């Protein structure tokens, strides 16, 4: 896109999320975020809003290990398609206000792979259409049942591409170059670096992050890692988490807020450090970002010296193609098998050192014991 980009307001929505059991629950969640968009656009009229970020699983919610954990069938009952009626409703809202809307954690079913679901993020443009779609790459084995493209990479890449631009898309818009990554994607540097490589200036970052995952002091893992992602790539990171939730098996503050707006030098400009509904608003200045990137001082891209680092990635750690067509992940127990193989690799290489008295080849068996104990307690589903 050409032409000067004027500063604008970005809205980060932190809503109440109901763990959906049916279509009515999905619509209740959708109507709530639409009302919050109406509020934010209306309240922050002086520097008009141009971008809205919604959290992970804002439509359908999610279940986790323990009482109330869903298997594959439970998720597929509430899976939707993109495009579809839910995106049409958000598209009308985007068109109404001339804004971009980004969200994630959509439990999406694809006609190409109908036996599973993907954790999908999207960006809708002021035209009302989905202009970017991204399938979450780092779906953590211990808590995420959705399929990652990596889980069936050979077949996935044949249809959707397997290069950086295909897997981590960035769209060039009138408000800057926008990309998205979801929750655990931001825990390690690779996804944001790929988005930065593809030109991202604003990373929309939906999450459903729990206190157990380090959302609050003293372990504010959610914030300090994402500050690093913004600083590393000299881009804005807009992180949206739940406010409160409604589910029989969760505390209301299961994902306790701490949504934020982080600027391109890693400074937290806005944060909601509490578990409650909120709409954050902050200015986005793309021209200032572009001027900052033109300097060599503290320029984290200019100083990339990459030759030797490829050694870390030449041999995989987490195995690909664990869940090819016809064999979707049906329970978290199945997905943990990938983490087990990764542990074997890390101990065999010497990257990890075992605790005193243990041998590298014994370590994955420790994980097996923990899984077996969880099965015995009923806190982790066995294979369906």
N, C-alpha and C positions, 0 to 999 in steps of 0.2 A: 504494500500500500504506500502511496506517496502522499505528501502533504504533512504539515505540522499537526501533531496530536496535542490537543489542549488537555490540561489536567481535568480529571473527572473523579467522581466518587465511586468506590467499590463497596458493595454491601456483603457482609459475611453473616449468613443466617444461622442462628443457633436455636433450633426448634425443639419442642417436645416431640418424641417419636413413639408411636405405638407399634408394638411388634404385631404385624399384620397376620391375621388368620384367614382373611377372605378379601374380596374385592372392596367391600365397604370400608374396611380398615385402611386399605391403600388410599382410597379417595379421601378419607379423613385426614391422613398425613399430608396428602397433596394439597387439599384445601387450606390446611393450616399454613404451609409454607407460602402459598399464594397470598394469603392475607398478610403475612409478614413482609412479603415483597411489596405489597401495596403500601404498608406502613413505611418501610424504609425509603421507597421512592418518593413518597409524599413528604416525609419529615425532612429529608436532606435535599430539598429542592434548590437551594442556592448554588451549590456546585453539583449539577445533575448527576445522578447515578447512571453508569453505563454498564456495570458488571455486577452480577450477583453470584455468590458461591453458596451452595447447599451441601450438607454433610453426606457422609457415606451412609447407605441404607436408609435415607430419609423417606423413601416410599414404603418399603416392606419390612424394615427392621431386620434383625439377625438373631439367631440363637447360637449359644456357645456350649462348651462341654458342661456336663452336669444335668441336673433335673431340667427338663424342658428342651434338651438338645434335639434338633431336627436331623433326620437323615436326608438323603437325596430327595425322596418323594415329598417330604414336607416343604422343601424349598421349591420344588418344581410346581407345586400347587399355586404358589403366588408369583411365579416367574412371569415376566411380561416381554413384549417385543419392542424394539426400537427400529423404525418409528412405530408409534402406536398411540392410543388415546391419551395416555399420560403425557407423552411428549407433545401432543397436540395442544393440551391445556397449557403447559408451560410455554409452548410456542406462541400461543395467543397473548400470553402475558408479556413475553419478550417483544412482540410486535406492538402491543399497546403502548409500551413505554420506550421503545427504541433501545432496548438493552440486550446484553449477552447474559445468558443464564448457564451456569455450570453446576453439575452435581455428580454424585458417584454412588457406588455401591448398589446400582440397579441390578437386581437379580434378573438377568436377561437370558432368554432362550433364543438360540439361533437356528434357523431352518437348516443350515448346513450341518449342525451337530445337535440334533434334537434330544440326545440322551443325557444332557448335562446342562449346567448353567454357568454363565460367566459373570464376574463382578465388573460391571461396566460403568465407566465415567463418560460424560458427554459435555458438549458445549452447543447451545442453541443460539443462533444469531438473531438480530432484529428482524430478519426476514421471516422468522417463525419456524425455521427448519433446523434440524441437527446438522451442524457444520463440522463437527469433530466427534469421533467415538474412540474410546480407548478401553482395552481390556486389561485389568489389573495384572501386573506381572508377578509381583512378590505377594502371592497368597500364602500366608504363613501356615505351615503344616499343622501346627498344634491348635489352630483356632479357625482356619478358613476352609470351608468345604467347596467353594467355587473352583472351577477349572482355570488355571493360568494357561496362557498360550504356550508357555514352556512345558506344560504337562503333556501336550500333544503337538510338539513344535513342528515335526515333520509334516503332518497333515494340515495343521493350522497355517503354516507359512506358504503352502501351495495355494491356498485360497486368498489369504490376506497379506502376504509378504512377510519376509523374515529379516529385513534390514532395519536399521535404526529409525529411518523415517516412517516406515510402515508400523513398527511396533510402538513407537513413542512419538505420535504425530504432533505437529505444531501448526496452528492456523494463523495466517497473516491477516489481521483485521484493521479496521479504522481506529481501534483503541490499542493497538500494539499486537505483538505476536504472543498468542495464548497457547498454553499447553496444560495438561492435567496429569496428576499422579494421585494414587489412592492409598491412604492410611500407611500400611507397612512399607509401601514403596519409598516413603521418605525416611525410613529408618537407616538406610544405607545410601551411599553417594551415587550409585550407578544410574538410577532412573533419572534423577534431576540433572545429572551430568549429560545424559543422552538428550534430554529436553533442551538443555543449554546448548549442546552441540548443534541441535536443530534450530536454534535461534530464539528459544522462548525468552520472553521478557516478563511475563506474568505466569506463574504456575498456580493454577487453581487446585486446591489440595483438600478434597473431602476426606473425612475420617470418622470412625466410630471407636474412639480411643478411651479405654477404661482407666480408672485409677491404678489398677494392677499393672497397666502398661506404662505407668510413669507420666501422669498428666499433671500432677501437683507437686509443689515443694515437699520434701527436699529433692525428690527425683523428678525433675520437670523434663524428662526425656523428650516428650512431645515438643516442647518449645526449644530446648537448646540444640537438638539435632536439626530442626527445621530452620533455625537461625543460621546454622552452618550451611544448609542447602542453599539458602538465599545468598549468603556471602560468597560461597564457592562459585556460584554461577552468575553473580551480579544481577539478580532478578528479584521481583516481588514474589513472595509466597503467601497465599491467602488460605489459611487453614480453618475449616469449619467442622465443629464437633457437635454432638447432641447437647441439648440443655438438660432435659429430664426425659425419662422414658416410662412407658406403661407396659408391664409384663409381669405375670404372676411370679416369675422366677428371678426377677432382677430387682435390685434396689432402684429407687427413682433416680438416683445420681449415678447410675451405672457408668455412663459416659459423661463425666462431670464438666462439660464446657471447656473453658480455656481456648476458645476460638481466638484467632489472631489475624492481624495484618502485619507482615514483616517486610521491610523495604529492601532495596537492592544492595545495601551495605550490611544487612543483617540486624538492623535495629527493629525492635518490636514497637510499632507505632500505635497499635490498638490491641487490647486483649480483654476478654471477659473471664476473669479468674474465679468463676463460680458455676455451680450446676443449676442453671435456670435459663429460661428462654431469653434471647437477646438478639438484637440486630446491631452488629458493629458496622461502622462506616469510617472510611479513611480515604485521603486523596491519593491518587495514582498519577505520577508525573513521568510519562514515558520519555519525554525529551530530556529531562534531567538524568534519567537512567542512561540514555544514549550518550549524553555528554560525559558522564562518569566512566563509561566503558571506553571512551576515546583516550583516556589517560593511561599511562603505563604504571603509575604508582598504585600498589595494591590491586593490580589487575590480574585476577586469578586465571584468566584464559591466556593472556599474553605469555605468562611464565610456564605454560604447560610444556614439559620435556618428557615425551611419552615413550621413547624407544624402549627403555629397559622394563617398563611396567607391564608390557604385554605378557611377560612371563607369568604374572599372577593369574592370567585369564586363559592361557593357552589350553590348560587341562581343566575341565569342569569340576566343580565341587558338588552342587546339587544336581542330581541326574535329570535329564530331559526325557520326554515321551513316556512317563510313568503311566499315563492314563489315555491311551490312544482311542480312536473311535471304537465304540462298542464296549468300552470298559471305563465308564466314568467313575470318579471317586464317589463312593456311596456313604462313607463315614469318615470321621477324622482319624480313626484308627488306621485306615488304609493310607491316608496322606502322611502319617508319621513315618511310614516306611521310607519315604524320600529323605527325611531328616536323618534317619538311621544310617542310610548310605552315605550321606554327607559327613556325618561324624566319623565314620570309618575312614573316609578320605583325609579328613583333617588330622586325625591321629596318626595315620600311616605316613603322611607327609612330614610330620613333626611340627606342624603349625600349632597344634594343641599338645600339651604335656599332661598325662594322666595324674590324678591325685596320688599321693604317696601310697605305695603298696599295690598299685594296679598297673596292668600292662595295656598298651594301646589296643591290642586285639580284644580286650575284655570290656571296652567301654560301651560299645553299642548294646551289649547284653544288659548293662545297667538300665538303659532306656527300655528294653524289653520287660524288665522286672517292674518298672514304674507303670508301664501300660497294663501289664497283667494285674497289678494291684488295683488300678483304676477300674478295670473290667470287673474285678471281684467286688468292688464297692458299688458298682453301678454308676460311677461318675464319668465314665467314658463309654460311648456306645461301641459294641463289638461290630464286626462286619455284618452288614445287612444281608 
